[in-house]
Amino acid sequence: MTHFGLVCVPMPSHLNTMLSLGRELRQRGHHVTLSGLVDTQPLAVEAGVDFCAFGESTFPSGAIAECVAQQGILSGIAVWKQLNLWAEKWVAAFCEDMPDRFRQLGVEALLVDAGALEGGTVAELLGLPFATINNSVLINEEPNIPHSCTPWHYNPTLWSRWRNQLGYAFFNFLDRAYFQTLFRYRRKWNLPIYSGYNKYLSPLAQLSQMPVEFEFPRAALPPWCHFTGLYNRSTLREPISFPYEQLTGQPLIYASMGTLLNGQMGIFHQIASACEALDVQLVISLGQKTNSQPHLDLPGSSIVVGYAPQLELLKKASLVITHGGLNTTLESLYNGVPLVAIPISYDQPGVAARLVWTGAGEAVCLSRLSVPRLRTAIKRVLSEVSYKNNANRLQKALHRLGGVAQAADIVEQMAATREPILAGFHQNSSKYHH
């Protein structure tokens, strides 16, 4: 059995995905330890994996909540600027603390969030095999593929390649404090410095929750890149009460702007206004913990809750309105539900672009969001059968994949052989088919 260390950025959606994989490995008899800030320890305990804290003095209890509160009211580039101030300290704390702690724990392989390149750097230092886990859109750079955090669509023309190159350069500039800190430790440890992201990703296994059908046409992915499907399991989520008796049987629209960038209440007001005159029932999840049903002065008669049993409601939904977070998007498509995305930041514009490209939904840019524009998108997705058909097509693609079981098979093989695990590993195994 192998001792796996988990390295994950402290965002709820990323942690949920990584801990689902950790729990699967733990149930197979492996030893699994999440490295993280002290605030993430309860999540590790809930998932049944061990925990090792780092950066206790820099990030005391409550640090994540403070960061989330600051980001919840921001959008666009402002989110990146605030996040990079935080990430610079995160990288330094991780690189100072975790090499010795991984050694002391006897960790034998790392599973590294693609957003935490410092995890791969420490794996190189320690001589450990590591897998890259893409908890968001693939970040692999290609000339024909826009940066994962842009709203640009796939277009393999010369001017689009120039545009994409500028996009990569722009985001690398925004991330400069993060990379400068990472490079400082790589120089200290006599590790090579590379430009861009690709060389910092695993040379053994790279995993994505997306089905390949949801990704733009790729030409340069490494042969050890795997599209495995969803990892999240309902068993990892606390039971959530919901007033099911208030559901009327009308077409259900489920609206969620996630758990991080959800502080802009004006968006929920516009969603409610857009749905008010339609023959639908709207359920809004604020993504905020509360002991009682929150009251907002919204148009119409929508059901508003702090947290919703998302997986259960998706089985009943006709449409999802979302910020474009990858987990909510894939969970919706797993249930064959088309979407309307209102991306705010991070990789959400990239998810929304892929949603439009696949024909499974529409996107409304936050800077151009208005009630008439949003209502038009909602009516189009509900009335035109092509959106539902494309959502069903992606549903079938997701159901053909093995999800967390397939991902666990790949990382087990990687840790055992320390060799690249080529795409197609277990591809034809019927045990994954739903």
Phi, psi and omega in degrees: 000151186251145172264108180265135170257136179256131177238118189214138173295145189277057175250139186307315183294321179292316180296320179301316180294311183296320181287334173297318177293318178300319180293320178300317179293321179297320180291340176273001176101001179279158174268128184231131179230125173273126170266134183186178174288156187303331182294340183269357182300318179301327178292321177295316179300316180298325180278351178082024178245161178284169185221140174227117182277154169219162178063034185298325181280326180282325182235076179290175179306133181099352183295320181293317179300322178295316179296316180298319179297321179293318183284334184299337182257005182255169175208165174059221185294331179301326178295315181299316182297317180292320182295321183292329174298323181283318185294327179301317179289324179300313182298315181299316181296317180297313183289333177286319192264318196282332177304311179293323183288322175297319178299312182297324180283343184076030178296137186249344179202150180244143170248115194243124172304135179299339177274003182235070184298338178298335177295316177294326178297316178292324176299318176299316180301316185272354182072031182260142171291146177216150175248143175267126180251113179276099178273006175220194177300147177308133180261002179303129183273131174219146182302324183273355185251123178296157174306144187297343183255014177255158179271012186286143179271162177294131179202102188278046177257166183298315182294328177292324177295321175298315178301315180298319179299319177294323178297315178298317180296321181296313182288328174296325176294317178297327183270012189298322180295321177299310182292323179300320178292316178299316181295327180300318180285326178295322177293319180301324183262010178059040176258147183293153177256130180241161172262145180076187186265327197305318184289346180267354178274163187298136172273007184242317182200130174234128188238142176229142176286341185289152164281151181300334180293343180267353182263150172300158181298115182261143179239348188227023176292145177294152182293353177258023175266129187238134171260108192251343183092179189296141176259330188299141180234143179296336181292342178271359184251137179295143175301136182238128178286148181207142181280072182301333182294345180273353178290134189262347185094354173292161174307128187265128172250122179256125182241126177215131176254025175082190183248000184245299183263059188242017186274359182265087187294339178299331178295317179297324178296319179291323177298314180296320179295320181294329182269347191301318185270003182263155178277070181217166170244128184257130171245125180247125172256119183282344182070029182227136180289133178207148181273351180221165179292120184291154178242120175238145179277080184250150175296154176077198184231048181289155172271123182242126179228158176292307174232147179239152172286082193302313184298325180288319181290329179296333178290341182255348191280148172262337182204145174242133171253124190217165174283350181093019172298142187296320182297311180297320180297312182291324177295324176295312181294328177301331178261007178071028183256123176287166189224159163239122184256140172237081186292144182249309181194195183054224181270007183299319175299324178293321176297315181298321179297321178288327177297315178292319182298323180278350180078016181263008179178183178234162178232142175238117181297136183301320182292343180246013183293129174213160181298313179298318181294318179292319180297321178298317179296317180299312181297321180295314183292325179287328189265332183267121188294340183299326180295315178295320179297317180290325174297320178294324178297316179288330175300314179297321179296318179293322181289339177283344184270162185268352178060224187293329178294317178295317179299318180296320177302317183294313183288330173299314181295321178299314181294325183286322186259336187056029179236158178301133177260107190285148176303142186105350176301119182064015185303323185263011183285124181288348183293342180272342188286135182272000000 
